[in-house]
Amino acid sequence: MKKILKVVAAIIENERNEILCALRSPNMSMANMWEFPGGKVEKDEDMSAALVREIKEELNCTIEVTDFFHDHTHEYESATINLICMTCKIVSGQPEANEHSALLWLKRENLTSLKWAPADIPAVEQLSGPYGGPWGQVPRPN
Ligand SMILES: Nc1nc2c([nH]c(=O)n2[C@H]2C[C@H](O)[C@@H](COP(=O)(O)OP(=O)(O)OP(=O)(O)O)O2)c(=O)[nH]1
């Protein structure tokens, strides 16, 4: 059985209601695909702590995790990725691309125009679909 890697990713929205998208660089696996910034959770590490750590390393800013957004497991040829997307807000600094080739703020309705890593597609669809706002939650019945 393939190894399952737990990966956390940040859905960061700015004051113009745009979401931060990051382009994987040519020297990364899954080169030139878009993703939500984040990375692998280390052994015994809390998911939120892992995401704060990864964002500091990758984007040089500090975030706070505000909510759980989406959990999806995708089987790639080499590994199975359990991608957990969490909504976050920036508490200090401005995102800078330390490792990615580019960063882009996009409105939800434009997210599907990018070439996303396959594991991200369900989260992208939830963000851009009819139940996309405010945080992709399906409204609760009364
Ligand atoms: N950070 C992040 N990784 C994602 C997303 N979607 C997706 O399939 N992945 C994959 C790419 C990587 O194989 C893995 C995350 O690892 P990582 O961000 O620590 O990247 P890495 O370059 O160190 O990974 P690798 O070369 O060792 O595979 O999850 C996503 O939205 N965000």
The ligand as a MOL file (V3000), in Angstrom:
LIG
                    3D

  0  0  0     0  0            999 V3000
M  V30 BEGIN CTAB
M  V30 COUNTS 32 34 0 0 0
M  V30 BEGIN ATOM
M  V30 1 N 1.5340 22.5760 0.0290 0
M  V30 2 C 0.7100 21.9430 -0.7790 0
M  V30 3 N 1.0680 20.7370 -1.2680 0
M  V30 4 C 0.2030 20.1390 -2.0900 0
M  V30 5 C -1.0250 20.7220 -2.4500 0
M  V30 6 N -1.6710 19.8940 -3.3020 0
M  V30 7 C -0.8680 18.7990 -3.4750 0
M  V30 8 O -1.1110 17.8420 -4.1730 0
M  V30 9 N 0.2750 18.9660 -2.7300 0
M  V30 10 C 1.3560 17.9950 -2.6650 0
M  V30 11 C 2.6480 18.4660 -3.2590 0
M  V30 12 C 3.7110 17.7520 -2.4410 0
M  V30 13 O 3.9230 16.4550 -2.9800 0
M  V30 14 C 3.0490 17.6050 -1.0910 0
M  V30 15 C 3.4180 18.7200 -0.1440 0
M  V30 16 O 4.7240 18.6950 0.1310 0
M  V30 17 P 5.5310 20.0280 0.3860 0
M  V30 18 O 4.7620 21.2380 0.0700 0
M  V30 19 O 6.1580 19.8660 1.7000 0
M  V30 20 O 6.4460 20.0030 -0.8300 0
M  V30 21 P 7.8070 19.3830 -1.1280 0
M  V30 22 O 8.2260 20.0920 -2.3700 0
M  V30 23 O 8.6760 19.3610 0.0620 0
M  V30 24 O 7.3300 17.9250 -1.4830 0
M  V30 25 P 8.1480 16.8330 -2.2000 0
M  V30 26 O 8.9900 17.5300 -3.2290 0
M  V30 27 O 8.9390 16.1670 -1.1010 0
M  V30 28 O 7.0630 15.9650 -2.7900 0
M  V30 29 O 1.6460 17.6990 -1.3200 0
M  V30 30 C -1.3690 21.9930 -1.9190 0
M  V30 31 O -2.4180 22.5930 -2.1860 0
M  V30 32 N -0.4650 22.5670 -1.0910 0
M  V30 END ATOM
M  V30 BEGIN BOND
M  V30 1 1 1 2
M  V30 2 2 2 3
M  V30 3 1 2 32
M  V30 4 1 3 4
M  V30 5 2 4 5
M  V30 6 1 4 9
M  V30 7 1 5 6
M  V30 8 1 5 30
M  V30 9 1 6 7
M  V30 10 2 7 8
M  V30 11 1 7 9
M  V30 12 1 9 10
M  V30 13 1 10 11
M  V30 14 1 10 29
M  V30 15 1 11 12
M  V30 16 1 12 13
M  V30 17 1 12 14
M  V30 18 1 14 15
M  V30 19 1 14 29
M  V30 20 1 15 16
M  V30 21 1 16 17
M  V30 22 2 17 18
M  V30 23 1 17 19
M  V30 24 1 17 20
M  V30 25 1 20 21
M  V30 26 2 21 22
M  V30 27 1 21 23
M  V30 28 1 21 24
M  V30 29 1 24 25
M  V30 30 2 25 26
M  V30 31 1 25 27
M  V30 32 1 25 28
M  V30 33 2 30 31
M  V30 34 1 30 32
M  V30 END BOND
M  V30 END CTAB
M  END
